[in-house]
Amino acid sequence: MLKFSDVQSAAARLKGVAHRTPILTSTTLNRMLGCEVFMKAENFQRMGAFKFRGGYNAINALTDAERSRGVLAFSSGNHAQAVALAAQIHGCKAAILMPADAPQMKLDATRGYGAEVITYDRYTEDRSALAKRYAHERNAVLIPPYDYLPVMAGQGTCGLEIAEEVPNLDALIVCTGGGGFLSGCTIAAKAVQSNIQMFGAEPEAGNDVQQSLRSGQIVSIDVPKTICDGQQTQAVGHHPWAVIHTHVTDILTAPDATVVAAMRFAFERMKIVLEPSGACALGSLMANVERFRGKRVAVTLSGGNIDFERFAELLATT
């Protein structure tokens, strides 16, 4: 299982490389929800999302010989950009397997960081099997997006910063796809604030981790149809699950419409841009606010990688 010392080692690697992103507050939001909300703005992280933390830590932890072989990752967008940028920083080759319908902005940014992009059909092809095949053919080091301890440790540094900066938190809500971010933040936050309750946040249409936690075993679902493209995972990873099923209180969900409402609030009242997955934790707090009234709650604003046309289209739906 991931250990707190792993997160501490990742924090040392990331110091001076990753941004220590701000924690934002809004008196309007506090009044609206009836709780104190502290928002960790990872949309201001390098490449626009928390994923940089895990991608950089994973590549930095490799030996020189491993980096010389090049790396291969699979991702719908943010892990792709994170690995591409981290590989560029380390001077190693990167190839990224991405769904053909990934947002064009994310495809372009991944190529812009110097990575080779290989596309696949997310609804008919198994990306994990494809990635393993390509990595074997190329003799590249595979960097999975969440079920990989160095990635989990790097992502956990976000939770470490939250717990260090905001005392006496009652809860921390972390957006959840494959569970790497949630599990990393859980290990870190609970090591600093032992009484904090941890919650994951998923789109309502893709609640595989919620089903897993409530049934006590990993549940796999079809690729969910949701605007949260970064959370279209089918099952929680085995390494994250080892943390989540023992240390996480519950998994919250939000319908896509509430995720858009969170995006709109962040834009209109806080002047920041969030992609749908980046707003899922805030949306899940809004959708489940009765559980948190009177509490001190932190949420992750996990990313802001969305193009203008898509952002305007989504906000026009509410």
Sequence and secondary structure as in RCSB ss.txt:
>XXXX:A:sequence
MLKFSDVQSAAARLKGVAHRTPILTSTTLNRMLGCEVFMKAENFQRMGAFKFRGGYNAINALTDAERSRGVLAFS
SGNHAQAVALAAQIHGCKAAILMPADAPQMKLDATRGYGAEVITYDRYTEDRSALAKRYAHERNAVLIPPYDYLP
VMAGQGTCGLEIAEEVPNLDALIVCTGGGGFLSGCTIAAKAVQSNIQMFGAEPEAGNDVQQSLRSGQIVSIDVPK
TICDGQQTQAVGHHPWAVIHTHVTDILTAPDATVVAAMRFAFERMKIVLEPSGACALGSLMANVERFRGKRVAVT
LSGGNIDFERFAELLATT
>XXXX:A:secstr
   HHHHHHHHHHHTTTS    EE  HHHHHHHTSEEEEEEGGGSGGGBTHHHHHHHHHHTS HHHHHT EEEE 
SSHHHHHHHHHHHHHT  EEEEEETTS HHHHHHHHHTT EEEEE TTTS HHHHHHHHHHHHT EE  SSSSHH
HHHHHHHHHHHHHHHS S SEEEEE SSSHHHHHHHHHHHHH TT EEEEEEEGGG HHHHHHHHTS        
 S GGG  SS  HHHHHHHHHH  EEEEE HHHHHHHHHHHHHHH     TGGGHHHHHHHHTGGGTTT EEEEE
E B    HHHHHHHHTT 
